[in-house]
Amino acid sequence: MRLAGKSVLITGAASGIGRATALTCAREGAHVTVTDLDKSGAETVADRIRSEDGSATAEALDVRIEADWERVIRDTVKRCGQLDVVVANAGISFAKAVAEMTLEEWRQVHAINLDGVFLGTKHAVRAMREAGRGGSIVIVSSASGLKASAGASAYCSSKAAVRMFAKTVALECAGDGIRVNTVHPAGVKTPMWEGMQFFEDLEREHGGAAGAWKALERSSPLGRFATPEEIAAGILYLSSEEASYVTGTELVIDGGYTA
């Protein structure tokens, strides 16, 4: 029960890392506000938590819209009395060479991966300062925020930006007891990969999804991708009081990819 009595808000929580984090935090005693652009998916996760005798509420949230953030945080504070932890997990992956990318594509990646983090952090800090109890903000970045990948300039730049953003805000908020950190996964086995064009190319090259996954996982020194639960365990640590002296830093969970 490492989060007993805590109120945790998670974005992009309908699937993947966000879903695993929501289930993990609920099992550790938190009330979880499960948010996602996919309200139905968020409801499914909240139902799962409640079926395990946990506490959860689902809300629709488009991280690009400031009014959505204001509403969800206001609702969370009204429902729970406080906001203790925000996990800014929502994001999109995107791969295209810079010479072929449109300005609209560039802006779309940064609107979700960077602007969404800014808006959530801004309003979380306001709510946490008003309550005067401190708190933890965990931003899911990526190993691609530390190591470049050809053809992924928009994604890499957005994930590198949130790393420095978190460090700066951590210094701004140190006197308030609000900790801000980033998590940097490398490959994580989630359905997101299967919707990307290069995965479809790998499927054709390697005779299906199983072969495509094997080809992808060879990029990891450990020979496999992480599970969402392995990333959630790191997020849980940064959210808990065990990390009470950890702020302004990055937790790299990448199987040695950036070593």
C-alpha positions as CSV (number, residue, x, y, z in Angstrom):
1,M,0.0,0.0,0.0
2,R,2.7,2.5,-1.0
3,L,0.1,5.0,-2.2
4,A,-2.5,4.6,0.4
5,G,-4.7,7.6,0.7
6,K,-3.1,9.3,-2.4
7,S,-5.0,10.8,-5.3
8,V,-3.3,9.9,-8.6
9,L,-4.2,11.3,-12.1
10,I,-2.9,9.4,-15.1
11,T,-3.1,10.5,-18.7
12,G,-3.2,8.1,-21.7
13,A,-4.4,5.5,-19.2
14,A,-6.7,3.5,-21.5
15,S,-3.9,1.2,-22.8
16,G,-0.2,0.4,-22.6
17,I,2.0,2.0,-20.0
18,G,-0.9,4.2,-18.7
19,R,-3.2,1.3,-18.2
20,A,-0.5,-0.7,-16.4
21,T,0.3,2.3,-14.2
22,A,-3.4,2.9,-13.3
23,L,-3.8,-0.8,-12.2
24,T,-0.5,-0.7,-10.3
25,C,-1.3,2.5,-8.4
26,A,-4.8,1.3,-7.5
27,R,-3.4,-1.9,-6.2
28,E,-1.0,0.2,-4.0
29,G,-4.0,2.0,-2.4
30,A,-4.4,5.1,-4.5
31,H,-7.7,6.5,-5.9
32,V,-6.9,6.7,-9.6
33,T,-8.4,9.2,-12.0
34,V,-8.1,7.3,-15.3
35,T,-8.0,9.8,-18.2
36,D,-7.7,9.3,-21.9
37,L,-9.0,10.8,-25.2
38,D,-10.7,7.4,-25.4
39,K,-13.3,7.8,-22.7
40,S,-14.7,4.3,-23.3
41,G,-11.2,2.8,-22.9
42,A,-10.7,4.8,-19.7
43,E,-14.0,3.5,-18.3
44,T,-12.9,-0.1,-19.1
45,V,-9.7,0.4,-17.0
46,A,-11.7,2.1,-14.2
47,D,-14.1,-0.8,-14.2
48,R,-11.2,-3.3,-13.9
49,I,-9.8,-1.4,-11.0
50,R,-13.2,-1.4,-9.2
51,S,-13.7,-5.1,-9.9
52,E,-10.4,-5.7,-7.9
53,D,-11.8,-3.6,-5.0
54,G,-9.8,-0.6,-6.0
55,S,-11.0,3.0,-6.3
56,A,-11.1,4.7,-9.7
57,T,-12.9,7.3,-11.8
58,A,-12.7,7.7,-15.6
59,E,-12.7,11.1,-17.3
60,A,-12.2,12.1,-20.9
61,L,-9.1,14.3,-21.4
62,D,-7.6,15.8,-24.5
63,V,-4.2,16.9,-23.2
64,R,-3.9,19.6,-25.8
65,I,-6.9,21.5,-24.5
66,E,-6.3,23.7,-21.4
67,A,-10.0,23.7,-20.4
68,D,-10.0,19.9,-20.3
69,W,-7.1,20.0,-17.8
70,E,-8.8,22.6,-15.7
71,R,-12.0,20.6,-15.6
72,V,-10.3,17.2,-14.8
73,I,-8.1,18.6,-12.1
74,R,-11.0,20.6,-10.6
75,D,-13.1,17.4,-10.6
76,T,-10.3,15.4,-9.0
77,V,-9.7,17.8,-6.2
78,K,-13.4,18.1,-5.5
79,R,-13.8,14.3,-5.5
80,C,-10.7,13.4,-3.5
81,G,-9.9,16.5,-1.5
82,Q,-6.4,16.8,-3.1
83,L,-4.2,15.9,-6.0
84,D,-1.0,14.1,-4.9
85,V,0.4,12.6,-8.1
86,V,0.1,13.3,-11.8
87,V,1.5,10.9,-14.3
88,A,1.8,12.6,-17.7
89,N,1.9,9.6,-19.9
90,A,-0.2,10.5,-23.0
91,G,1.8,10.7,-26.1
92,I,2.1,9.6,-29.7
93,S,4.9,8.1,-31.7
94,F,5.8,9.3,-35.1
95,A,8.5,8.6,-37.7
96,K,9.2,10.5,-40.8
97,A,12.3,12.1,-42.3
98,V,12.6,15.8,-41.7
99,A,12.6,16.7,-45.4
100,E,9.3,14.8,-45.9
101,M,7.5,16.1,-42.8
102,T,4.8,18.7,-42.9
103,L,4.6,21.5,-40.4
104,E,1.2,20.2,-39.4
105,E,2.7,16.8,-38.5
106,W,5.6,18.4,-36.6
107,R,3.1,20.5,-34.6
108,Q,0.8,17.6,-33.9
109,V,3.6,15.6,-32.3
110,H,4.7,18.5,-30.1
111,A,1.1,19.5,-29.2
112,I,0.5,16.2,-27.6
113,N,4.0,15.2,-26.3
114,L,5.1,18.6,-25.2
115,D,2.3,21.1,-24.9
116,G,0.1,18.5,-23.1
117,V,2.9,18.0,-20.6
118,F,3.2,21.7,-20.1
119,L,-0.6,22.2,-19.5
120,G,-0.9,19.3,-17.1
121,T,2.2,20.3,-15.1
122,K,1.0,24.0,-15.0
123,H,-2.4,23.1,-13.5
124,A,-1.1,20.3,-11.3
125,V,1.4,22.6,-9.7
126,R,-1.3,25.2,-9.1
127,A,-3.5,22.6,-7.4
128,M,-0.7,21.1,-5.3
129,R,0.5,24.5,-4.2
130,E,-3.0,25.5,-3.1
131,A,-3.3,22.3,-1.1
132,G,0.1,22.8,0.5
133,R,0.8,19.1,0.7
134,G,3.5,18.8,-2.0
135,G,3.2,16.1,-4.6
136,S,4.9,14.2,-7.4
137,I,4.7,14.8,-11.1
138,V,6.0,12.0,-13.3
139,I,6.5,12.6,-17.0
140,V,6.9,9.7,-19.4
141,S,9.6,10.7,-21.8
142,S,11.5,8.1,-23.8
143,A,15.0,6.7,-24.5
144,S,14.5,8.7,-27.7
145,G,14.8,11.8,-25.6
146,L,18.4,10.7,-24.7
147,K,19.5,9.0,-27.9
148,A,18.8,10.1,-31.5
149,S,17.0,7.9,-34.0
150,A,17.2,8.8,-37.7
151,G,13.7,9.5,-39.1
152,A,12.2,10.5,-35.8
153,S,13.3,14.1,-35.3
154,A,9.8,15.3,-34.2
155,Y,9.4,12.5,-31.6
156,C,13.0,12.7,-30.3
157,S,12.8,16.5,-30.0
158,S,9.5,16.4,-28.1
159,K,10.8,13.7,-25.7
160,A,14.1,15.5,-25.1
161,A,12.2,18.8,-24.5
162,V,10.1,17.3,-21.7
163,R,13.2,16.1,-19.9
164,M,14.7,19.6,-19.6
165,F,11.2,21.0,-18.9
166,A,10.9,18.6,-15.9
167,K,14.3,19.6,-14.6
168,T,13.5,23.3,-14.7
169,V,10.1,22.9,-13.1
170,A,11.6,20.7,-10.4
171,L,13.8,23.6,-9.4
172,E,10.9,26.0,-9.5
173,C,8.9,23.8,-7.2
174,A,11.5,22.4,-4.8
175,G,10.4,24.8,-2.1
176,D,6.9,23.6,-2.3
177,G,7.7,19.9,-1.8
178,I,6.6,19.1,-5.4
179,R,8.9,16.7,-7.1
180,V,9.1,16.5,-10.9
181,N,10.9,13.6,-12.7
182,T,10.9,11.9,-16.0
183,V,10.9,8.2,-17.0
184,H,12.7,7.1,-20.1
185,P,11.6,3.7,-21.5
186,A,13.0,2.2,-24.7
187,G,11.0,-0.4,-26.5
188,V,7.8,-1.4,-24.6
189,K,5.6,-4.2,-25.9
190,T,2.3,-2.3,-26.5
191,P,-0.2,-2.3,-29.3
192,M,0.9,1.2,-30.4
193,W,3.8,-0.4,-32.4
194,E,1.4,-2.5,-34.5
195,G,-0.3,0.6,-36.0
196,M,2.9,2.1,-37.4
197,Q,3.9,1.8,-41.0
198,F,7.4,0.4,-40.3
199,F,5.8,-2.4,-38.3
200,E,3.7,-3.3,-41.2
201,D,6.8,-3.3,-43.4
202,L,8.5,-5.6,-40.8
203,E,5.5,-8.0,-40.9
204,R,5.8,-8.3,-44.7
205,E,9.6,-8.8,-44.4
206,H,9.5,-11.4,-41.5
207,G,6.3,-13.2,-42.3
208,G,3.8,-11.8,-39.7
209,A,3.6,-10.0,-36.4
210,A,5.6,-12.6,-34.4
211,G,8.5,-12.2,-36.8
212,A,8.2,-8.4,-36.8
213,W,8.3,-8.4,-33.0
214,K,11.5,-10.6,-32.9
215,A,13.2,-8.2,-35.4
216,L,12.3,-5.2,-33.3
217,E,13.4,-6.8,-30.0
218,R,16.8,-7.5,-31.4
219,S,17.6,-3.8,-30.9
220,S,17.6,-4.3,-27.1
221,P,20.7,-5.6,-25.4
222,L,18.5,-7.8,-23.2
223,G,16.9,-9.3,-26.3
224,R,13.4,-8.3,-25.5
225,F,11.2,-5.2,-25.0
226,A,9.9,-4.2,-21.6
227,T,6.4,-5.0,-20.4
228,P,4.2,-2.1,-19.5
229,E,4.2,-3.4,-15.9
230,E,8.0,-3.0,-15.7
231,I,7.7,0.7,-16.6
232,A,4.8,1.1,-14.2
233,A,7.0,-0.1,-11.4
234,G,9.4,2.7,-12.0
235,I,6.6,5.2,-12.1
236,L,5.2,3.8,-8.8
237,Y,8.6,4.4,-7.2
238,L,8.8,8.0,-8.3
239,S,5.2,8.6,-7.2
240,S,5.8,7.1,-3.7
241,E,7.4,8.5,-0.6
242,E,10.3,6.1,-1.2
243,A,11.4,8.7,-3.8
244,S,11.0,11.7,-1.4
245,Y,14.5,13.0,-2.1
246,V,14.3,12.4,-5.9
247,T,13.5,15.4,-8.1
248,G,14.8,16.9,-11.3
249,T,16.2,13.6,-12.6
250,E,15.4,10.9,-15.1
251,L,14.8,7.2,-14.5
252,V,16.0,5.3,-17.5
253,I,14.3,1.9,-18.0
254,D,15.6,0.8,-21.4
255,G,17.2,-2.6,-21.1
256,G,20.6,-1.1,-21.8
257,Y,19.6,0.6,-25.0
258,T,21.3,3.9,-24.2
259,A,24.3,2.4,-22.3
